[in-house]
C-alpha cells in the first residue's frame, strides 16, 4: 500500500472485480479493497452483480485495514441510511441479559423463600 488510508475514511473508488463473496474496489492506482457482500447494502444480497458492475464508481468507507496482509475492508452500506423497516425506533428498549436474569431470579427466590418455612415445618414432623 503506497498511499496511507485511515479507518473511517470515505473515498471514491472504482469496482475492478466481482466475486460471489463481494466486489474489489480500486482506491488508487496501487491500492484496492474488498466490499464484502454483507457490506453492499442493507437487506439480503444474493448476487453482487445485481448491485454493482465492473467499472462503476462507488463511494466507500474504510472499515478495517490489515497492513501486514495488505488488505482493506470497505463498506458501501455504512454510507447508506438504514431503511425504516430495519429501524427499531418505536420498539421498546430491550432489557439487558443481566436485567432479565435479575428479574427472573428475584421471582424464583421469592417463591423458594415462601416455601422454605413450609419445608422446615414438614421436616420437623
Order of alpha helices (4+ residues) and beta strands (2+ residues): beta-beta-beta-beta-beta-alpha
